[in-house]
Amino acid sequence: MNDGQQRPPKRQIEIQREELATHTAQFLAKGGRIVELPLFVGQPSLVTPPMKTNLRSGVRSAGQKREDISRQVESLRRAGMTAGQIACQLGIDRRVAVRLIKARVNA
């Protein structure tokens, strides 16, 4: 979709719905999940899939998984996300996200 083009509002909404439906189907096909986020609006929200490392179906060691998640937490923290947002993004408990953030800061 070109950002420079102006479309009538109704057509724009239709296009966005189609794009969302396509994105949702791809997201679910990759093993993603739709969760209810604790937002003030109270509507179900689509969470983008975790980084590609979490979408692999291969078996990996627990240590490697922890390291992958730790790297993802660090990357998302640098992007300005809060611990709660990171937890929702990665599908982990907020307290785990806080602990990983503190561990990266102290390392």
MODELLER restraints for C-alpha pairs under 7 A, 6 or more apart:
rsr = mdl.restraints
at = mdl.atoms
rsr.add(forms.Gaussian(group=physical.xy_distance, feature=features.Distance(at['CA:27:A'], at['CA:49:A']), mean=6.45, stdev=0.5))
rsr.add(forms.Gaussian(group=physical.xy_distance, feature=features.Distance(at['CA:30:A'], at['CA:55:A']), mean=6.43, stdev=0.5))
rsr.add(forms.Gaussian(group=physical.xy_distance, feature=features.Distance(at['CA:31:A'], at['CA:55:A']), mean=6.59, stdev=0.5))
rsr.add(forms.Gaussian(group=physical.xy_distance, feature=features.Distance(at['CA:32:A'], at['CA:49:A']), mean=5.52, stdev=0.5))
rsr.add(forms.Gaussian(group=physical.xy_distance, feature=features.Distance(at['CA:34:A'], at['CA:45:A']), mean=6.91, stdev=0.5))
rsr.add(forms.Gaussian(group=physical.xy_distance, feature=features.Distance(at['CA:34:A'], at['CA:46:A']), mean=5.43, stdev=0.5))
rsr.add(forms.Gaussian(group=physical.xy_distance, feature=features.Distance(at['CA:34:A'], at['CA:47:A']), mean=6.31, stdev=0.5))
rsr.add(forms.Gaussian(group=physical.xy_distance, feature=features.Distance(at['CA:35:A'], at['CA:44:A']), mean=6.46, stdev=0.5))
rsr.add(forms.Gaussian(group=physical.xy_distance, feature=features.Distance(at['CA:35:A'], at['CA:45:A']), mean=6.43, stdev=0.5))
rsr.add(forms.Gaussian(group=physical.xy_distance, feature=features.Distance(at['CA:35:A'], at['CA:46:A']), mean=6.78, stdev=0.5))
rsr.add(forms.Gaussian(group=physical.xy_distance, feature=features.Distance(at['CA:36:A'], at['CA:44:A']), mean=4.61, stdev=0.5))
rsr.add(forms.Gaussian(group=physical.xy_distance, feature=features.Distance(at['CA:36:A'], at['CA:45:A']), mean=5.93, stdev=0.5))
rsr.add(forms.Gaussian(group=physical.xy_distance, feature=features.Distance(at['CA:37:A'], at['CA:44:A']), mean=6.54, stdev=0.5))
rsr.add(forms.Gaussian(group=physical.xy_distance, feature=features.Distance(at['CA:37:A'], at['CA:45:A']), mean=6.21, stdev=0.5))
rsr.add(forms.Gaussian(group=physical.xy_distance, feature=features.Distance(at['CA:47:A'], at['CA:89:A']), mean=6.22, stdev=0.5))
rsr.add(forms.Gaussian(group=physical.xy_distance, feature=features.Distance(at['CA:48:A'], at['CA:89:A']), mean=6.89, stdev=0.5))
rsr.add(forms.Gaussian(group=physical.xy_distance, feature=features.Distance(at['CA:50:A'], at['CA:89:A']), mean=6.44, stdev=0.5))
rsr.add(forms.Gaussian(group=physical.xy_distance, feature=features.Distance(at['CA:50:A'], at['CA:90:A']), mean=5.62, stdev=0.5))
rsr.add(forms.Gaussian(group=physical.xy_distance, feature=features.Distance(at['CA:70:A'], at['CA:100:A']), mean=6.14, stdev=0.5))
rsr.add(forms.Gaussian(group=physical.xy_distance, feature=features.Distance(at['CA:73:A'], at['CA:86:A']), mean=6.59, stdev=0.5))
rsr.add(forms.Gaussian(group=physical.xy_distance, feature=features.Distance(at['CA:73:A'], at['CA:97:A']), mean=6.99, stdev=0.5))
rsr.add(forms.Gaussian(group=physical.xy_distance, feature=features.Distance(at['CA:73:A'], at['CA:101:A']), mean=6.82, stdev=0.5))
rsr.add(forms.Gaussian(group=physical.xy_distance, feature=features.Distance(at['CA:74:A'], at['CA:101:A']), mean=6.75, stdev=0.5))
rsr.add(forms.Gaussian(group=physical.xy_distance, feature=features.Distance(at['CA:76:A'], at['CA:86:A']), mean=6.59, stdev=0.5))
rsr.add(forms.Gaussian(group=physical.xy_distance, feature=features.Distance(at['CA:83:A'], at['CA:94:A']), mean=6.09, stdev=0.5))
rsr.add(forms.Gaussian(group=physical.xy_distance, feature=features.Distance(at['CA:83:A'], at['CA:97:A']), mean=5.68, stdev=0.5))
rsr.add(forms.Gaussian(group=physical.xy_distance, feature=features.Distance(at['CA:83:A'], at['CA:98:A']), mean=5.75, stdev=0.5))
rsr.add(forms.Gaussian(group=physical.xy_distance, feature=features.Distance(at['CA:84:A'], at['CA:94:A']), mean=5.36, stdev=0.5))
rsr.add(forms.Gaussian(group=physical.xy_distance, feature=features.Distance(at['CA:86:A'], at['CA:97:A']), mean=6.79, stdev=0.5))
rsr.add(forms.Gaussian(group=physical.xy_distance, feature=features.Distance(at['CA:87:A'], at['CA:93:A']), mean=5.64, stdev=0.5))
rsr.add(forms.Gaussian(group=physical.xy_distance, feature=features.Distance(at['CA:87:A'], at['CA:94:A']), mean=4.99, stdev=0.5))
rsr.add(forms.Gaussian(group=physical.xy_distance, feature=features.Distance(at['CA:87:A'], at['CA:97:A']), mean=5.77, stdev=0.5))
